[in-house]
Amino acid sequence: MTRKNPEVEEADESDIEVSGHPKTWAAGVPGVYHSMQPALKHMGLERSRKTLLALNQKDGFDCMSCAWPDPGHRKTFEFCENGAKAVTWEATPVVIGSDFWQEHPVSELLQRSEYWLGMQGRLTEPVYKPAGEDRYRPVSWDEAFGIIADKLNSLPSPDQAAFYTSGRTSNEAAFLYQLFIRGYGTNNLPDCSNMCHESSGWGMGQTIGVGKATVSYDDFAKADLIIIMGQNPGTNHPRMLTALEEAKEAGASIVAVNPLPEAGLMRYKNPQKVKGIIGRGTDLADQFLQVRIGGDMALLQAVSRRVLDAEAANPGTVLDHQFLEEHCQGLEELRAHLAELDEAAVLEATGLRAEEIDELADRYLRAEKVIITWAMGITQHKKGVATIKEIINLLLLRGNIGKPGAGASPIRGHSNVQGDRTMGIWEQMPPAFLDALGKEFSFEPPRQHGADAVETIRQMRDGGIKVFIAMGGNFVGAMSDTRAAESAMAGTDLSVQISTKLNRSHAVTGAEALILPTLGRTEIDLQESGPQFVSVEDTVCAVHASHGTVAPVAPHLLSEVAIVCQLAQRVLGDRIAADWAGFQKDYDLIREHISHVVVGCEDYNRKIRQEGGFVLPNGPRDSRTFNTPTGKAMLTVNELEHVERPAGTLILQSMRSHDQFNTTIYGHNDRYRGIKKGREVVFVSPEDLAELGLEDGQHVDVRGVYPDNVERVLRNYRLVSYPSARGCAAAYYPEANVLVPLESVAEGSQTPVSKAVIVKLEPVAEPSPATA
């Protein structure tokens, strides 16, 4: 079931349409239409039925987009609009034929958009670009593995190679991948978490001893108050809206904290309920705090200060003293620090009125069970780690960790990015994991910390890393400082991409380049011992199986597990005691080793076969135990610092449109924000437009303002008057990555600061094709 490459129409940015009326509700009948229309068009009725009805079901496959957890009771349609688009994008029967590579040299692919590249269809055969040539050509799997093995084994040091991992990788593939890499001799394991929730791991790890959510799916319906910070569930993880609806129906209050009003935080029309089809739906946010970009830390400190003041006025009635005395440390230091908090500085940083902060504090004080949930609007800041520590401070003051309906909930935006980390995909895994891995496979793993995503670019730029291998993802597309990232990749000797479809990283290559096609999560994985399944971990630590349901689009595709096994055999030989051939034949063998190495995964093969899988242990959630140096949760003192905005500039954040997932672009519309037929827009409040002497619809260059004086600019972007927080602006990711300097990272986590870019808007005389 294949078709030739589709005709894909590129957007003409001069035709961008702006409705001027952003939506005030999400989903409903349009959500159903925009789920099914692409599926039926690109997959047909039968393939759509097989995939969508299996999506997120207990005997089906896990959605390859967000990591939102599954409820215990599954509905027939357990997917959202963006999940359906992700399945359609992957499970399309359109494939790239061998003639494609002759027709499209790499230099031409470089000029194509992410949308065009992704719409060419599935990759079906290994292809190789030799040094000095401008075209890929088909090669055999044996030849491809030989090229990689020869290059890796010729390097003077294993640290001259880096191995990237995307969140779509399964637990089984991730475990083998990190085993292969450490067997090769390096900890250079950059991954997509480095660019998104690394700050969450650092902030939570240092305060409560675990970098994962301390809540379950069911906790949302038990909460009295849910505070949603720096995220847009309606686009980035739409199934969360159902959980929020359930929480509202159970009596919870919801507060949204965000620089932009997002439709999915206002009102939800559940398409699986009558009131979501013909009624008003469910109003979600009881309070919307339109915080200035970077003002979240100040807001959290101000609320904690009000909680402490309420305790001082009514001793013994506000704080959870028993919890604080038994399980926490640092209360008096925090109390003394917040006593000096400058209210004027808080109001300046947040852009809020004191009355709005008072209202949030009152809601927090009235609630017995509180969940605070956040995403990259919190993590991708210079003070991202400190801001997350302030979230933990606020929760700890009233004992809102380790009880039903309460806790900290970072929302991972990629399917198995959390599971990959559990399986060892991290450049600085703790000694206990490395000890267990070495004992299991009779070798000594490297101990020095490896390169994360930002450090990988630095080392490629400086000539230290010569070979780059990526298991999924779109590294150069996702990275900050686009020109620096692409220049660094072009300086490598060999780049290898293991992928289902084309993206920018296939056009920005090393001197030599390989593309290795792989099975999608939707597809049946048939190995020598029979059909195989894999497993993934969601954002609340639940681990469950994923079974492909449709036949592969081509006969010679290899699974990620098979690719890792065959590559490891060619590179490592018998250097470590690993049965690579056996692993490829039977994934149960992989899981047996996982059960011996990964804490919480004991008896993995039995537990993963339980209905719904199993939940990994979580000390703060399960027993109010904290794996910190003192054994207690840490209340911390963090110096307030907000983003300074020089006169004539704005603070810009990058964000997704509703028609994309990460760097994957499904189309050129963003219907919730009223944008059609283009992405080259910048959202600015009408008050800021007036202050800057600019007009809605005018074209500008968006120029980054940095001390290094390097030119970073988005050219010829259309201004869109939008109800943004004052002094703030927004543009789409990944295009806006060009504005983020490589050295602009969060303190501690090294996460790129993509949510606080100082820019100037410079009018241009005449519209012209947009470039970055």
Secondary structure, DSSP 8 states (H G I E B T S, - for coil): --B---------GGG-EE-S---SSEEHHHHHHHHHHHHHHHHHHHHHHHHHTTBT-TTSB--SS------SS--SS---HHHHHHHHHHH-SBB--TTHHHHS-HHHHTTS-HHHHHTT-B--S-EEE-TT-S--EE--HHHHHHHHHHHHHHSS-GGGEEEEE-TTS-HHHHHHHHHHHHHHT-----BGGGGTTHHHHHHHHHHHS-SS-S--TTHHHH-SEEEEES--HHHH-TTHHHHHHHHHHTT-EEEEE-SS--HHHHEEE-TTSHHHHTS--EE--SEEE---TT-HHHHHHHHHHHHHHHHHHSTTSSS-HHHHHHHEE-HHHHHHHHHT--HHHHHHHH---HHHHHHHHHHHHH-SSEEEEE-HHHHSSTTHHHHHHHHHHHHHHTT-SSSTT-EEEE--SSTTHHHHHHTT-STT--HHHHHHHHHHHTS----S----HHHHHHHHHTTS--EEEEESS-HHHHSSSHHHHHHHHHTSSEEEEEESB--GGGTS--SEEEEEEB--TTB-EEETTEEE-EEEE-TTSEEEEE---B--SSTT-B-HHHHHHHHHHHHHTTSS---HHHHHH-HHHHHHHHHHHSTT-TTHHHHHTSTT-EE---HHHHHS---STTSSEE------------TT-EEEEEE--TTEETTEE--S-BGGGTEES---EEEE-HHHHHHHT--TT-EEEEEE--TT----EEEEEEEEE----TTEEEEETTGGGGGS-TT-B-TTT--B-TT-EEEEEEE-SS------
